[in-house]
Amino acid sequence: MSSSQAGATVAEERFLQARDAYRAGERVRLGRLAEAIGDYELRPWVDFWRLRLRLEDGSSEGVAEFLEAEKGSYLAEKLRGEWLRFLAKRRDWQVFERELPPLVAPETEVTCYALQARLARAEGAGRDVVMLEARPLWFSAVELPEACAPLTDALVENGRLDVDDIWERVRRLLETKKLREARATARYLPNAQVPDAKMLESVADKPAAYLARRNGNFAATRLGREMALFAVQRMARQDPLATATQWRAIEDKFSEADRGYAWGQLAQQAAMRHLPEAPAWFERAGTTPLSEDQLAWKTRAALRTSDWLRVRQAVEQMPPQMAAEPAWTYWQARALVAQGSRDQAADLFKKIAGQPNFYGNLADEELGRTISVPPRAAPPSREELAAAAARPGFRRALALIGLDMRIEGVREWVWTLRGLDDRQLLAAAEVARRSEVWDRAINTADRTSLQHDYSLRYLAPYRERVEPKARELDLDYGWVYGLMRQESRFITRAKSSVGAQGLMQVMPATASWVAKKIGMSNYHPGKVTEMDTNVTLGTNYLKMVLASLDNHPVLASAAYNAGPGRAKRWRADRPLEGAIYAETIPFAETRDYVKKVMSNAVYYATLFEDKPQSLKSRLGIIQPARPGETRGEDLP
């Protein structure tokens, strides 16, 4: 080992000890380690930790100097946010407002502090302007931090939020299962309308029982009506058909707007279960405004039945920004084709064609274009690579990732990408590739606008070990790579929040089951992250799933993410376009996953086979379940 390697190892050990000291709040030990660590690449992180603890102790000594020294870096942004919170809690609004402008991406808490600062010095019409800017926060879906409380207090006191506005936020929070936040919001209601904790928990836990034992006079008060609507909303998640029956018995006691709200909730839950009642229930919501989620499911419910008129009408109800998303642009265009308006449809297809994503691919094919990769940009020059490798943010990111501090490393990397042009992005992607940090290489190459390198966007590391296993099982290895890219970005030690591991993100129980099935005699759970073992288990499971689901890659992709049983249940009772099946998957994560896997597969096949591909042919048609079908019932 060279002296420089030994020095790096000592510095790394001291850095990790410093991290542990920071996490434990050991200020003295952290200070000693900071002095001993010397001029190490990750020294700014140690300095940040010391200053962060100093702020907790009530001192901002050294903060301004650090911000100047690290100007423009991720750590400077992070520390500035902490300092602004420190200043706001001290109500030092003058310094707060002076130090706020350099903050690039303020979080909600800092945004509320900034509005507080302006409110503190505003008078007359100026206060009205601040409160007008604060009002949209109330209607956002995010949980509001304590820093926003003075603003909401002012909005209520000044009549900028009425009882209906307060109930609207309470409903939104109850819909997202945020009972604690809903209770906090309800304190702004008149005393007679404030639900107590016990009532909310009772409705949340046993909505059917609450509706069954409701007081005959329940609709006489706003609180009674709102709790009944909460029970309907909650019960609909479990059994929309039974809930609809109970709701019909009492709906005449509610206003037209409340009836529309309830039917919107029921319709969304019915649509997510692919129930045929969903379109009619959406109609019963009438003119009551629907949420974006509800509008999406109104469109999907119409897609399941090929009701193109309803598809078009649902997209037309969407806010312009939502309707312009590739998914809804594509389906609106398809609806126009079905109604004979091909020229209008072509104009919409052209808006998203060429985009390297699921709906951009499909739009290209609707316009008669095959899917191919753009010409490869010139490789980064030696000078471009040297400039990328020398950026402190990239150097720190790679060092952090090398020390298994991946979250911190990714944040450093992403921050450093800000403002880079295509040439700089391609150079950064190549630096990551050479360091075998595959996920950063892919995500960075994905960002280019005009100059592209799809061999970086669709990296295929370990091909000499993956391709033979895929061929042995007669699997389309373009699809296998498309799945791996989405599962792990080729991080061999990747582990999901639910425990899936390795390149192919195999669950421990599934790994053991597959190992037993294929006779892998030397398998034990510790081997699941070994590359060859993981790929062997993942590809064999993928083959089993594929064989049990009509050898259809869309169904198998859904099954790999959400389980074979769900993938089967999501089929229709008639043949269904693969694209419609994918769009109407109830789980947002799986829906996004299947689209990306299938689009990935097209690009990998294009690169591997060096010829244009068709996504539509891969999506094909999803056939309905056959009576008595039992294949794959034992699959985990």
C-alpha positions as CSV (number, residue, x, y, z in Angstrom):
1,M,0.0,0.0,0.0
2,S,1.4,3.4,-0.9
3,S,1.7,6.2,1.6
4,S,-1.1,8.1,-0.2
5,Q,-3.4,5.1,0.0
6,A,-2.6,4.6,3.7
7,G,-3.3,8.3,4.3
8,A,-6.6,8.1,2.6
9,T,-7.6,5.1,4.7
10,V,-6.8,6.9,7.9
11,A,-8.6,10.0,6.7
12,E,-11.7,7.9,5.8
13,E,-11.7,6.2,9.2
14,R,-11.5,9.5,10.9
15,F,-14.3,10.9,8.7
16,L,-16.6,8.0,9.5
17,Q,-15.8,8.5,13.2
18,A,-16.6,12.2,12.9
19,R,-20.0,11.3,11.3
20,D,-20.7,9.0,14.2
21,A,-19.7,11.7,16.7
22,Y,-22.1,14.1,14.9
23,R,-25.0,11.7,15.0
24,A,-24.4,11.1,18.7
25,G,-24.1,14.9,19.4
26,E,-20.5,14.4,20.8
27,R,-19.2,17.9,20.1
28,V,-15.8,17.7,21.8
29,R,-15.0,14.4,20.0
30,L,-16.1,15.8,16.7
31,G,-13.9,18.8,17.2
32,R,-10.8,16.7,17.9
33,L,-11.5,14.6,14.8
34,A,-11.9,17.7,12.7
35,E,-8.5,18.9,13.8
36,A,-6.9,15.5,13.1
37,I,-8.6,14.9,9.7
38,G,-6.5,17.5,7.9
39,D,-7.0,18.6,4.3
40,Y,-9.2,15.6,3.4
41,E,-11.7,15.8,0.4
42,L,-14.7,15.4,2.7
43,R,-13.5,17.9,5.3
44,P,-16.3,20.4,4.4
45,W,-18.8,17.8,5.7
46,V,-17.1,17.7,9.0
47,D,-17.1,21.5,9.2
48,F,-20.8,21.4,8.3
49,W,-21.5,19.0,11.1
50,R,-19.7,21.1,13.6
51,L,-21.6,24.3,12.5
52,R,-24.9,22.4,12.6
53,L,-24.3,21.4,16.2
54,R,-23.2,24.9,17.0
55,L,-26.5,26.3,15.7
56,E,-28.3,23.9,17.9
57,D,-26.4,25.3,20.8
58,G,-27.5,28.8,19.9
59,S,-24.4,30.1,18.2
60,S,-23.9,31.0,14.5
61,E,-20.1,31.6,14.9
62,G,-18.3,30.5,11.7
63,V,-21.5,30.1,9.6
64,A,-21.0,33.2,7.4
65,E,-17.4,32.2,6.7
66,F,-18.4,28.6,5.7
67,L,-21.1,29.9,3.4
68,E,-18.5,32.2,1.6
69,A,-15.9,29.4,1.4
70,E,-18.4,26.9,0.0
71,K,-20.5,29.3,-2.1
72,G,-22.7,27.5,-4.6
73,S,-22.2,24.0,-3.0
74,Y,-24.8,21.6,-1.7
75,L,-23.4,22.0,1.8
76,A,-23.7,25.8,1.6
77,E,-27.4,25.5,0.6
78,K,-28.0,23.0,3.4
79,L,-26.3,25.1,6.0
80,R,-28.0,28.3,4.8
81,G,-31.4,26.7,5.3
82,E,-30.4,25.7,8.8
83,W,-29.2,29.2,9.6
84,L,-32.4,30.8,8.3
85,R,-34.4,28.6,10.6
86,F,-32.1,29.7,13.5
87,L,-32.6,33.3,12.6
88,A,-36.4,33.0,12.2
89,K,-36.8,31.3,15.6
90,R,-34.9,34.3,17.1
91,R,-37.2,36.6,15.1
92,D,-34.1,38.3,13.6
93,W,-36.0,39.2,10.5
94,Q,-33.6,41.8,9.3
95,V,-30.7,39.3,9.0
96,F,-33.1,36.6,7.8
97,E,-34.2,38.7,4.9
98,R,-30.6,39.6,4.0
99,E,-29.5,36.0,4.0
100,L,-32.6,34.5,2.2
101,P,-32.0,35.5,-1.4
102,P,-29.0,33.1,-2.0
103,L,-31.1,30.1,-0.9
104,V,-32.0,28.3,-4.2
105,A,-34.7,25.8,-3.1
106,P,-36.5,26.9,0.1
107,E,-38.5,24.2,1.8
108,T,-42.1,25.0,3.0
109,E,-40.8,25.8,6.5
110,V,-38.5,28.5,5.2
111,T,-41.1,29.8,2.8
112,C,-43.5,30.3,5.8
113,Y,-40.7,32.0,7.8
114,A,-40.1,34.3,4.8
115,L,-43.8,35.3,4.7
116,Q,-43.7,35.8,8.5
117,A,-40.8,38.2,8.0
118,R,-42.7,40.2,5.4
119,L,-45.8,40.2,7.5
120,A,-43.8,41.6,10.5
121,R,-42.8,44.7,8.6
122,A,-45.9,45.1,6.3
123,E,-48.7,47.6,6.9
124,G,-52.1,48.1,5.4
125,A,-52.3,46.9,1.8
126,G,-48.9,45.3,2.2
127,R,-50.3,42.9,4.7
128,D,-53.1,42.0,2.3
129,V,-50.5,41.1,-0.4
130,V,-48.6,38.8,2.0
131,M,-51.8,37.0,3.1
132,L,-52.8,36.6,-0.5
133,E,-49.5,34.9,-1.2
134,A,-49.9,32.7,2.0
135,R,-53.4,31.5,1.2
136,P,-52.3,28.8,-1.5
137,L,-50.3,27.1,1.2
138,W,-53.5,26.2,3.0
139,F,-54.9,24.4,-0.1
140,S,-51.7,22.5,-0.8
141,A,-51.5,18.7,-0.1
142,V,-48.3,19.1,2.0
143,E,-48.4,18.9,5.8
144,L,-47.7,22.4,7.1
145,P,-44.9,22.9,9.6
146,E,-45.2,24.9,12.8
147,A,-43.6,27.8,11.0
148,C,-46.8,28.2,9.0
149,A,-49.1,28.5,12.0
150,P,-48.8,32.3,12.5
151,L,-49.8,32.7,8.9
152,T,-52.8,30.5,9.1
153,D,-53.8,32.3,12.3
154,A,-53.6,35.6,10.5
155,L,-55.6,34.3,7.5
156,V,-58.4,33.1,9.8
157,E,-58.4,36.2,12.0
158,N,-58.6,38.4,8.9
159,G,-61.4,36.5,7.3
160,R,-59.2,35.1,4.5
161,L,-60.2,31.6,5.3
162,D,-63.9,30.7,6.0
163,V,-65.5,27.6,7.5
164,D,-65.8,26.0,4.1
165,D,-62.1,26.5,3.4
166,I,-61.2,24.9,6.7
167,W,-63.4,21.9,6.1
168,E,-61.9,21.6,2.6
169,R,-58.4,21.1,4.1
170,V,-59.7,18.8,6.8
171,R,-61.3,16.6,4.1
172,R,-58.1,16.6,2.1
173,L,-56.0,15.5,5.1
174,L,-58.5,12.8,6.1
175,E,-58.4,11.5,2.6
176,T,-54.6,11.1,2.9
177,K,-55.0,9.5,6.4
178,K,-53.3,12.4,8.2
179,L,-55.6,12.3,11.3
180,R,-53.2,14.2,13.5
181,E,-52.8,17.1,11.0
182,A,-56.6,17.1,10.4
183,R,-57.2,17.5,14.1
184,A,-54.8,20.4,14.2
185,T,-56.5,22.1,11.3
186,A,-59.9,21.6,12.8
187,R,-59.0,23.8,15.7
188,Y,-59.8,26.8,13.4
189,L,-63.5,25.7,13.2
190,P,-66.3,27.0,15.4
191,N,-66.3,25.0,18.7
192,A,-69.5,23.2,17.7
193,Q,-67.9,21.8,14.6
194,V,-64.6,20.6,16.0
195,P,-64.4,16.7,16.0
196,D,-62.6,15.2,19.0
197,A,-59.8,12.7,18.6
198,K,-61.9,9.8,19.8
199,M,-64.6,10.5,17.1
200,L,-62.0,10.7,14.3
201,E,-60.3,7.5,15.3
202,S,-63.7,5.7,15.6
203,V,-64.7,6.7,12.1
204,A,-61.3,5.9,10.7
205,D,-61.1,2.5,12.3
206,K,-64.7,1.3,11.8
207,P,-66.5,3.5,9.2
208,A,-69.2,0.9,8.4
209,A,-70.1,0.6,12.1
210,Y,-70.2,4.4,12.5
211,L,-72.6,4.7,9.5
212,A,-74.8,1.9,10.8
213,R,-75.2,3.4,14.3
214,R,-75.4,7.0,13.2
215,N,-77.8,9.2,15.2
216,G,-81.1,9.8,13.3
217,N,-80.4,13.5,13.6
218,F,-76.8,13.4,12.4
219,A,-77.4,15.6,9.4
220,A,-78.7,18.5,11.4
221,T,-75.2,19.7,12.1
222,R,-72.2,20.4,9.9
223,L,-70.1,18.1,12.2
224,G,-72.5,15.3,11.8
225,R,-72.6,15.6,8.0
226,E,-68.8,15.8,7.7
227,M,-68.2,12.8,9.9
228,A,-70.7,10.8,7.8
229,L,-68.9,11.9,4.6
230,F,-65.6,10.9,6.3
231,A,-67.1,7.5,7.0
232,V,-68.2,7.1,3.4
233,Q,-64.8,8.1,2.1
234,R,-63.1,5.7,4.5
235,M,-65.5,2.8,3.9
236,A,-65.3,3.2,0.1
237,R,-61.6,2.2,0.3
238,Q,-62.7,-1.2,1.7
239,D,-65.9,-1.9,-0.2
240,P,-67.3,0.7,-2.6
241,L,-70.3,-1.3,-3.6
242,A,-71.5,-1.8,0.0
243,T,-70.7,1.8,0.7
244,A,-72.7,3.0,-2.2
245,T,-75.7,1.1,-0.9
246,Q,-75.4,2.8,2.5
247,W,-74.8,6.2,1.0
248,R,-78.0,6.0,-1.2
249,A,-80.0,5.6,2.0
250,I,-78.9,8.9,3.4
251,E,-77.7,11.1,0.5
252,D,-80.9,13.1,0.3
253,K,-80.0,14.7,3.6
254,F,-76.9,16.4,2.0
255,S,-76.4,19.3,-0.3
256,E,-75.7,18.9,-4.0
257,A,-72.1,19.7,-3.4
258,D,-71.7,17.1,-0.6
259,R,-73.5,14.5,-2.7
260,G,-71.0,15.2,-5.5
261,Y,-68.1,14.9,-3.2
262,A,-69.3,11.5,-1.9
263,W,-69.9,10.1,-5.4
264,G,-66.5,11.3,-6.5
265,Q,-64.9,9.4,-3.6
266,L,-66.9,6.3,-4.4
267,A,-66.2,6.5,-8.2
268,Q,-62.5,6.8,-7.7
269,Q,-62.4,3.7,-5.5
270,A,-64.6,1.8,-7.9
271,A,-62.3,2.8,-10.8
272,M,-59.3,1.6,-8.9
273,R,-60.9,-1.8,-8.6
274,H,-62.0,-1.8,-12.2
275,L,-65.7,-2.0,-11.3
276,P,-68.1,-1.3,-14.1
277,E,-70.1,1.1,-11.9
278,A,-67.2,3.7,-11.9
279,P,-68.2,5.7,-15.0
280,A,-71.8,6.1,-13.9
281,W,-70.7,7.1,-10.4
282,F,-68.4,9.8,-11.8
283,E,-71.4,11.1,-13.7
284,R,-73.3,11.3,-10.4
285,A,-70.6,13.6,-9.0
286,G,-72.1,16.2,-11.3
287,T,-70.4,19.6,-11.4
288,T,-68.6,19.1,-8.1
289,P,-64.9,19.7,-8.7
290,L,-62.8,16.5,-8.8
291,S,-59.3,16.2,-7.6
292,E,-56.5,15.5,-10.1
293,D,-56.4,11.9,-8.9
294,Q,-60.1,11.5,-9.5
295,L,-59.9,13.0,-12.9
296,A,-57.1,10.6,-13.8
297,W,-59.2,7.7,-12.6
298,K,-62.3,9.0,-14.4
299,T,-60.2,8.8,-17.6
300,R,-58.8,5.4,-16.8
301,A,-62.3,4.0,-16.1
302,A,-63.4,5.1,-19.6
303,L,-60.3,3.6,-21.1
304,R,-61.1,0.2,-19.6
305,T,-64.3,0.2,-21.6
306,S,-63.0,1.9,-24.7
307,D,-65.5,4.8,-24.1
308,W,-63.5,7.3,-26.1
309,L,-66.1,10.1,-25.8
310,R,-65.8,9.8,-22.0
311,V,-62.0,9.7,-22.3
312,R,-62.0,12.9,-24.2
313,Q,-64.5,14.6,-21.9
314,A,-62.5,13.6,-18.8
315,V,-59.2,15.0,-20.2
316,E,-61.0,18.2,-21.1
317,Q,-62.0,18.6,-17.4
318,M,-58.4,18.5,-16.3
319,P,-56.4,21.6,-15.5
320,P,-54.3,22.7,-18.5
321,Q,-51.0,21.6,-16.9
322,M,-52.3,18.2,-16.1
323,A,-53.9,17.7,-19.5
324,A,-50.6,18.6,-21.1
325,E,-48.8,15.6,-19.5
326,P,-47.7,13.0,-22.0
327,A,-50.2,10.4,-20.7
328,W,-53.3,12.5,-21.1
329,T,-52.0,14.1,-24.3
330,Y,-51.7,10.6,-25.8
331,W,-55.1,9.4,-24.7
332,Q,-56.8,12.5,-25.8
333,A,-55.3,12.1,-29.2
334,R,-56.4,8.4,-29.3
335,A,-59.9,9.5,-28.4
336,L,-59.8,12.0,-31.3
337,V,-58.6,9.2,-33.7
338,A,-61.5,7.0,-32.5
339,Q,-63.9,9.9,-33.3
340,G,-62.5,10.5,-36.7
341,S,-60.5,13.7,-36.0
342,R,-57.2,12.4,-37.2
343,D,-55.6,15.8,-38.0
344,Q,-56.3,17.1,-34.5
345,A,-55.0,13.9,-33.1
346,A,-51.8,14.2,-35.1
347,D,-51.2,17.7,-33.7
348,L,-51.4,16.2,-30.2
349,F,-49.2,13.2,-31.0
350,K,-46.5,15.6,-32.4
351,K,-46.4,17.5,-29.0
352,I,-45.0,14.4,-27.2
353,A,-43.4,12.5,-30.1
354,G,-39.7,12.1,-29.8
355,Q,-39.7,12.1,-26.0
356,P,-37.8,9.1,-24.7
357,N,-40.6,7.7,-22.6
358,F,-43.5,5.4,-22.8
359,Y,-46.0,7.8,-24.3
360,G,-43.4,9.6,-26.4
361,N,-42.6,6.1,-27.9
362,L,-46.3,5.4,-28.5
363,A,-46.9,8.8,-30.1
364,D,-44.0,8.2,-32.5
365,E,-45.6,4.9,-33.6
366,E,-49.0,6.6,-34.1
367,L,-47.2,9.0,-36.5
368,G,-45.7,6.1,-38.3
369,R,-42.2,6.4,-36.9
370,T,-40.2,3.6,-35.5
371,I,-38.3,3.9,-32.2
372,S,-34.6,4.4,-32.6
373,V,-31.8,6.0,-30.7
374,P,-30.5,9.4,-31.8
375,P,-27.0,9.8,-33.2
376,R,-24.3,9.4,-30.6
377,A,-22.7,12.6,-29.5
378,A,-18.9,13.0,-29.7
379,P,-17.2,11.5,-26.7
380,P,-16.1,14.0,-24.0
381,S,-12.6,15.3,-24.7
382,R,-9.8,14.8,-22.2
383,E,-10.2,18.4,-21.1
384,E,-14.0,18.0,-20.6
385,L,-13.4,14.9,-18.5
386,A,-10.7,16.6,-16.4
387,A,-13.0,19.5,-15.8
388,A,-15.8,17.2,-14.6
389,A,-13.6,15.1,-12.5
390,A,-12.2,18.2,-10.8
391,R,-15.6,19.6,-9.7
392,P,-15.6,19.4,-5.8
393,G,-19.2,18.4,-5.7
394,F,-18.6,15.4,-8.0
395,R,-15.4,14.4,-6.1
396,R,-17.2,14.6,-2.8
397,A,-20.2,12.7,-4.2
398,L,-18.1,9.8,-5.4
399,A,-16.1,9.7,-2.1
400,L,-19.4,9.6,-0.1
401,I,-20.8,6.8,-2.3
402,G,-17.5,4.9,-1.9
403,L,-18.0,5.1,1.9
404,D,-21.6,3.7,1.7
405,M,-23.1,7.2,2.3
406,R,-25.1,6.9,-0.9
407,I,-28.0,9.3,0.1
408,E,-25.6,12.1,0.9
409,G,-23.5,11.3,-2.2
410,V,-26.5,11.4,-4.5
411,R,-27.6,14.7,-3.1
412,E,-24.1,16.2,-3.7
413,W,-24.1,14.8,-7.2
414,V,-27.5,16.0,-8.2
415,W,-26.8,19.5,-6.8
416,T,-23.6,19.8,-8.8
417,L,-25.5,19.0,-12.0
418,R,-27.4,22.2,-11.8
419,G,-26.8,24.5,-14.8
420,L,-24.6,22.1,-16.7
421,D,-24.9,22.0,-20.5
422,D,-25.0,18.8,-22.5
423,R,-21.3,18.5,-23.0
424,Q,-20.7,18.9,-19.3
425,L,-23.4,16.4,-18.5
426,L,-22.0,13.8,-20.8
427,A,-18.5,14.3,-19.3
428,A,-20.0,13.9,-15.7
429,A,-21.8,10.8,-16.8
430,E,-18.6,9.3,-18.2
431,V,-16.7,10.1,-15.0
432,A,-19.4,8.2,-13.1
433,R,-19.3,5.3,-15.5
434,R,-15.5,5.0,-15.1
435,S,-16.0,5.0,-11.4
436,E,-18.7,2.2,-11.9
437,V,-21.3,4.4,-10.2
438,W,-23.8,3.2,-12.8
439,D,-26.9,5.0,-11.4
440,R,-25.2,8.4,-11.5
441,A,-24.0,7.7,-15.0
442,I,-27.5,6.8,-16.2
443,N,-29.4,9.6,-14.5
444,T,-26.9,12.2,-15.6
445,A,-26.9,11.1,-19.3
446,D,-30.7,11.1,-19.1
447,R,-30.6,14.9,-18.6
448,T,-29.2,15.9,-21.9
449,S,-31.3,18.0,-24.3
450,L,-29.7,18.0,-27.7
451,Q,-26.5,15.9,-27.6
452,H,-27.1,12.4,-26.4
453,D,-25.3,9.1,-25.7
454,Y,-27.8,6.4,-25.3
455,S,-25.1,3.9,-24.5
456,L,-24.7,5.9,-21.3
457,R,-28.4,6.4,-20.7
458,Y,-29.0,2.6,-21.2
459,L,-25.8,1.2,-19.7
460,A,-25.5,-2.6,-19.7
461,P,-22.9,-3.5,-17.1
462,Y,-22.2,-7.1,-16.4
463,R,-23.5,-8.1,-19.8
464,E,-21.1,-11.0,-20.1
465,R,-22.7,-12.5,-17.0
466,V,-26.3,-11.5,-17.5
467,E,-26.9,-12.3,-21.1
468,P,-25.9,-16.0,-20.9
469,K,-28.4,-16.6,-18.1
470,A,-31.2,-14.8,-20.0
471,R,-30.4,-16.8,-23.2
472,E,-30.3,-20.1,-21.2
473,L,-33.9,-19.3,-20.1
474,D,-35.0,-18.0,-23.5
475,L,-35.7,-14.6,-22.0
476,D,-35.5,-11.4,-24.0
477,Y,-32.4,-9.9,-22.4
478,G,-33.3,-6.4,-23.6
479,W,-36.4,-6.8,-21.4
480,V,-34.3,-8.2,-18.5
481,Y,-32.0,-5.2,-18.7
482,G,-35.0,-2.9,-18.9
483,L,-36.2,-4.4,-15.7
484,M,-32.8,-4.3,-13.9
485,R,-32.3,-0.7,-14.9
486,Q,-35.6,0.2,-13.2
487,E,-35.1,-2.1,-10.2
488,S,-31.6,-1.2,-9.1
489,R,-29.9,1.0,-11.6
490,F,-27.3,-1.8,-11.5
491,I,-26.3,-1.2,-7.8
492,T,-25.4,-4.7,-6.7
493,R,-25.9,-3.9,-3.0
494,A,-29.2,-2.1,-3.5
495,K,-31.9,-2.8,-0.9
496,S,-35.4,-1.5,-1.0
497,S,-37.5,-0.3,1.9
498,V,-39.4,-3.7,1.9
499,G,-36.2,-5.8,1.8
500,A,-35.7,-6.6,-1.9
501,Q,-32.0,-6.9,-2.7
502,G,-29.4,-6.9,-5.4
503,L,-29.4,-6.2,-9.1
504,M,-32.8,-7.8,-9.6
505,Q,-34.2,-6.7,-6.3
506,V,-35.2,-10.2,-5.2
507,M,-37.2,-10.5,-1.9
508,P,-35.6,-12.9,0.6
509,A,-38.6,-15.3,0.8
510,T,-38.8,-15.3,-3.0
511,A,-35.1,-16.0,-3.3
512,S,-35.4,-19.0,-0.9
513,W,-38.4,-20.4,-2.8
514,V,-36.7,-20.0,-6.2
515,A,-33.5,-21.5,-5.0
516,K,-35.4,-24.6,-3.8
517,K,-37.3,-24.8,-7.1
518,I,-34.2,-24.8,-9.3
519,G,-32.2,-27.0,-7.0
520,M,-29.6,-24.4,-5.9
521,S,-28.1,-26.6,-3.2
522,N,-25.5,-24.2,-1.9
523,Y,-27.9,-21.3,-1.4
524,H,-28.2,-19.4,1.9
525,P,-29.8,-15.9,2.5
526,G,-26.5,-14.2,2.7
527,K,-25.8,-15.0,-1.0
528,V,-28.8,-13.1,-2.4
529,T,-26.7,-10.0,-3.1
530,E,-23.9,-11.9,-4.9
531,M,-24.3,-10.9,-8.5
532,D,-24.4,-14.3,-10.1
533,T,-26.7,-15.7,-7.5
534,N,-29.0,-12.7,-7.6
535,V,-29.2,-12.8,-11.4
536,T,-29.8,-16.6,-11.4
537,L,-32.6,-16.3,-8.9
538,G,-34.1,-13.2,-10.5
539,T,-34.1,-14.5,-14.1
540,N,-35.5,-17.9,-13.1
541,Y,-38.3,-16.2,-11.1
542,L,-39.0,-13.9,-14.1
543,K,-39.2,-16.9,-16.4
544,M,-41.7,-18.7,-14.0
545,V,-43.8,-15.6,-13.8
546,L,-43.8,-15.1,-17.5
547,A,-44.8,-18.7,-18.2
548,S,-47.7,-18.3,-15.7
549,L,-49.0,-15.1,-17.4
550,D,-49.4,-16.0,-21.1
551,N,-45.7,-15.3,-21.7
552,H,-46.7,-11.6,-21.8
553,P,-44.0,-9.2,-20.6
554,V,-46.4,-6.5,-19.5
555,L,-48.2,-8.9,-17.1
556,A,-44.9,-10.4,-16.0
557,S,-43.4,-6.9,-15.3
558,A,-46.5,-6.0,-13.2
559,A,-46.2,-9.3,-11.4
560,Y,-42.5,-8.9,-10.7
561,N,-43.2,-5.6,-9.0
562,A,-46.6,-6.2,-7.3
563,G,-47.0,-10.0,-7.3
564,P,-48.5,-12.5,-9.8
565,G,-51.9,-12.6,-8.1
566,R,-52.4,-8.8,-8.5
567,A,-51.2,-8.9,-12.1
568,K,-53.8,-11.5,-12.9
569,R,-56.6,-9.7,-11.1
570,W,-55.9,-6.5,-13.0
571,R,-56.9,-8.1,-16.4
572,A,-60.3,-7.2,-17.9
573,D,-63.1,-9.6,-18.9
574,R,-62.3,-8.9,-22.5
575,P,-59.1,-8.4,-24.5
576,L,-57.3,-5.2,-23.5
577,E,-54.6,-3.2,-25.1
578,G,-51.3,-3.6,-23.2
579,A,-51.0,0.2,-22.9
580,I,-54.5,0.5,-21.4
581,Y,-53.7,-2.4,-18.9
582,A,-50.5,-0.5,-17.9
583,E,-52.3,2.8,-17.5
584,T,-55.1,1.3,-15.4
585,I,-52.9,-0.5,-12.8
586,P,-54.2,0.7,-9.4
587,F,-50.8,1.0,-7.7
588,A,-49.0,4.2,-8.8
589,E,-45.6,2.7,-8.2
590,T,-46.4,-0.4,-10.3
591,R,-48.1,1.6,-13.0
592,D,-45.0,3.8,-13.4
593,Y,-42.7,0.8,-13.1
594,V,-44.3,-1.2,-15.9
595,K,-44.3,1.8,-18.3
596,K,-40.6,2.4,-17.7
597,V,-39.6,-1.2,-17.9
598,M,-41.3,-1.6,-21.2
599,S,-39.9,1.6,-22.7
600,N,-36.4,0.7,-21.3
601,A,-36.7,-2.7,-23.0
602,V,-37.3,-1.1,-26.4
603,Y,-34.2,1.1,-26.1
604,Y,-32.0,-1.8,-24.9
605,A,-33.2,-4.0,-27.8
606,T,-32.5,-1.2,-30.2
607,L,-28.9,-0.9,-28.9
608,F,-28.4,-4.7,-28.6
609,E,-29.8,-5.5,-32.1
610,D,-28.8,-2.2,-33.8
611,K,-32.2,-1.8,-35.4
612,P,-35.5,0.2,-34.7
613,Q,-38.1,-1.4,-32.4
614,S,-41.8,-1.2,-31.7
615,L,-43.2,-0.6,-28.2
616,K,-46.8,-1.3,-29.4
617,S,-45.9,-4.8,-30.6
618,R,-44.3,-5.5,-27.2
619,L,-47.3,-4.2,-25.3
620,G,-49.6,-6.3,-27.5
621,I,-53.0,-7.4,-26.2
622,I,-53.8,-8.6,-22.6
623,Q,-56.2,-11.6,-22.8
624,P,-58.8,-12.1,-20.2
625,A,-58.4,-14.9,-17.6
626,R,-59.5,-18.3,-18.7
627,P,-62.1,-20.3,-16.6
628,G,-60.4,-22.6,-14.2
629,E,-56.9,-21.2,-14.8
630,T,-54.5,-22.4,-12.1
631,R,-51.0,-21.8,-13.6
632,G,-48.6,-20.1,-11.3
633,E,-50.9,-20.1,-8.2
634,D,-48.0,-21.2,-6.0
635,L,-45.7,-18.4,-7.1
636,P,-44.7,-16.0,-4.3
